[in-house]
Amino acid sequence: CGTTTSSIARLAVRPAPKMLINPLTPITQCLQGNNVRFTANNLSATVLPINTMWDLGDGTFQNSLDANHAYKYANDFNVRLVSTSQFGCKDTATAIVSINDQPIIIEQPKDNIVCLGGQAAFNVNIKTRSNEVISYQWYFQDRLINGVSNNLFTINSALKNAEGSYKVRIQNACNTVFSNEVKLQIAEKPLIITPFEEEKVCLDFRYVLKPDIYSLLPLTYTWYKNGAPLPTGLRDLDSVLINRFQISDAASYKLSVSNRCGVTESFDKKLVAKDKPQVIHPVLIDTICFNTPVQLKLNNPIVSADSVRYEWYKDAFELKEYGRTYQITSFKEANSGAYLVRLANQC
């Protein structure tokens, strides 16, 4: 029947172009005004690329031997150059482009209150990238602080002269920024401003014992009556409220107040009960001789040690006399009438 001979397939190795990315501008730039340029460098003298595609790392592509690009945000961008020969063979070259921005503060330093002699610390956090060089400079009251060159500034034993405002200057190759200004306050144990002195309180009056206290920090209170702590729920309030003062409320009161810097104890404050003045014996005079002097006087009124006002009346009309006695130099018919005196104090 005969024989058949197959054709012979000839295989040839087609090399890919050997490409190199050649930067024409610095590959590390600042965001503001950045402009990065590349050219494709073919290392192969025998194979020429017919297509060069640039992937610039931010979703931008360019199809040319040269690439020219301005980045819109800071980052490390992986630039890829893909070259294709006439035979469809490809070669890829890569380069890293770093676009830096001015320092970006992601956590500002915060105001601080520390106890006298305690440790004060201020910290700033910024967004950094691996290739950035960052410098820090702290300021106190706008004066440079020597020897502090990192993002953490610590005062180990804060005294009163450390009170004031602080800020930090942050600098990289692109720009300089300042943090917010923050305040340091030096606290001490509470100071009771209101003097704890003896005080007289009218019976049945409402009374509030609440001293003025100076403290930069939150306070904790403990009240004592005659040396014993008041019941729970009352002793830890900032004041003692007595709705109707009674004899049983007349006692010595004391306050222990504390913050995280220390404890201050008040002196004892004695509350003394007082009442309105009382008259035991009225003024009684029956007949007065004509043209003789007359002195009207209360006998043994009960009064407190406070000042008492005596108000004299004749036939229900006030006489504008306010002493303990009422003196008539020479009794006349016009002086006849019904006299009374009213005693008044704060109660």
Secondary structure by P-SEA (a helix, b strand, c coil): cbbbbbbbbbbbbbbccbbbbbbcccccccccbbbbbbbbbbccccccccbbbbcccccccccccbbbbbbccccccbbbbbbbccccbbbbbbbbbbbbccccccccbbbbbbcccbbbbbbbbccccccbbbbbbbbcccccccccccccccccccccccbbbbbbbbbcccccccccbbbbbbbccccccccccbbbbcccbbbbbbbbbbccbbbbbbbbccccccccccccccbbbbcccccccbbbbbbbbbcccbbbbbcbbbbbbbbccccccccccccccccbbbbbbbccccccccbbbbbbbccccccccccccccccccccccccbbbbbbbccc
